[in-house]
């Protein structure tokens, strides 16, 4: 028997969850007339807005039931960060995030070799000691308020060292404390948002400090620029691996020890829909496999991948992409390739003018030991971008020590006009 292109096990969920019951009845009716594969392909795709509709009753719970289940430690009630759309409430099994992450990290042999038995998970092999350097609003399923002590910020094998959503405004005292706490904790790896990790690396380089216990870095939470990866690898002399997912779906892809992107098939089933401009450019649609309380069927996560045969490359969020006048998508990855040809740039934001769609501004943050961008570098960057964005593309350069983040504490590398994205919905069957 050939392997099914969709997860058969999830069909039973359709009959039990209120928001999917109408879909289930339609699926059974269509399946009697056509193959199950064709019927599955006609299941409507859903977005974040659909998850907010009639929540939590749409997933079979009342507010009172959820409160009681949380008190009994059966579930964790969380919210998405709200970076791409309005925040969404979530129902997650207790300890779900950690198990999702462990399954993903275990696909990288170098990381798996550092796993240790964890008494909190029946001595199952779990990731080792880490220091977490991300926005306090996006610490997986943990967030802090006020100014908690180092002890209060240490949860098992994880130390959370950052309490600010504005890393470009870290004080010298805050950076010194973060470094001292990290050295004392002796982490095996750093779990970073790429911008926060890059700025922490920048401070460590200026202080000429290494972290002796460090074996690798895992970057997640948002798009990993080539500039971020290159700099962290240079400063800490360890590999940097990209881990991709979302709060509502868990971890979906990870780079293995050779740098190849692997699907985390035990966590979710992924489908790929081609964009009109490029057959290899795909939007990712997710069916989760491990959350019985809030299963997601054919969920548009809003991220792009490039898929050629069995090779994958993460391309950034669809909403963060630029678009040409003819409506062709220019993903974050292509823009990043064009800008990071200069090894002086550590972070940037490419901003489209609200008045003239052909005019853009590149705000960029430089390392302090290589000098300013040369005119040749500027011409190369501008020329590279114009190949994607059009012959009438015009770019202004602005060096800065501060680049603003979103309210969630995450950063957008590309800030295109909101009306630039084509209106048509090309994914819906």
ABEGO torsion letter per residue (X at the ends): XBBBABBAAAAAAAAABAAAAAAAAAAAAAAAABBAAAAAAABBBBBAAAAABGOAAAAGBBAAAAAAAAAAGABBBBBBAGAABBBBBBBBBBGAAAAAAAAAAAABAAAAAABBBBAAAGGBBBBBBBBBBBBAAABEABBBBEBBBAAAABBEABBBABABABAAABBAAAAAAAAAAAAAAGBABBBBBAAAAAAAAAAAAAAGBBBAABABBBBBGBBBBAAAAAAAAAAAGBBBBBBBEBAAAEBABBBBAAGBBBBBAAABBBBBBBBAABAABBBBBBBBAABAABBBBGBBAGBBBBBBEABBBBAEBAAABBBBAAGBBBBAAAAAAAAAABAABABBBBBBBAABAABBBBBBBBBAAAEBBBAAAAAAAAAAAAAAAEAABBBBBBBBABBBBBAAGBBBABBBBAAABBABBAABX
